[in-house]
Amino acid sequence: MRARIPAKLETVLLCPVRDCHLALVREERRLFCARGHSFDVARSGYINLLQPQDRRSKQPGDTAAAVAGRRRLHDRGITAPLLRSIAELARPQATDVVLDAGCGDGFYLGSLAGGAGFDAHGVDISVAAIDAAARRYPECEWVVANADRFVPYAHQSFSLVLSITARMNPSEFRRVLRDDGRLLVAIPAPGDLMELRGKGRDRFARTVEAFAGAFTLVDRHRADTIADLDEAGVQDVLHSIYRPLRQRPAGAMRVTFSLDLLLFRPA
Ligand SMILES: [Zn+2]
């Protein structure tokens, strides 16, 4: 008798140690590979796969202040129109297995998973961001790792990969994506936060070029929303971005949030 294929295949994490990359097996509060490299599960439930060479600074990635500022903006509903546009383009289904590479505080992945009920995995290099994600969305799996270097999952693990205003790793995104999968990339559009930092560059062509070869663009959409922020809201935006500002704003402001959404299929 042939073994039945389980309805939901388990997503396999790989050992992040350079030149190892064996499958990780999970115990209660620990994961380990056959070579004996082991990794802890934190109290809040996330898995820390960060390697010593990934810790260029003591606190790589977003700081706790940036994470908290961004979360307050999400919690006020300011980014809800962007979330809706992402959902409309990516169309996540309950049967999807989804990776959010550079997931930050987990707002987009956690919200989409809450709606569609898919199997969700988020990776970010910031411990502060992943800890916040794990506390808010315990039904998803959260991993601290440097996805610029290596996305710590087995080949073809995912049916949908998200990269939302994050660092992009086209070859690794392709490796972990199924041949019939899809990739949604969100990049800041030229008008994003223009009241605070002026009009930005159009990154669309450059992004399509970066994914050319491995991926084909199949759809695109510009998601915009304008928010009237009070002074605290403006401060939260300032906490969440790292670019030098043209002017230091005082008081309330009307601020544009704008993303270019690109939907790719494997070429
Ligand atoms: Zn290992």
Residues whose N, C-alpha, C, O or C-beta is under 5 A from the ligand:
A	BS01	ZN	C15 V17 C20 H21 L22 C33 R35 H37
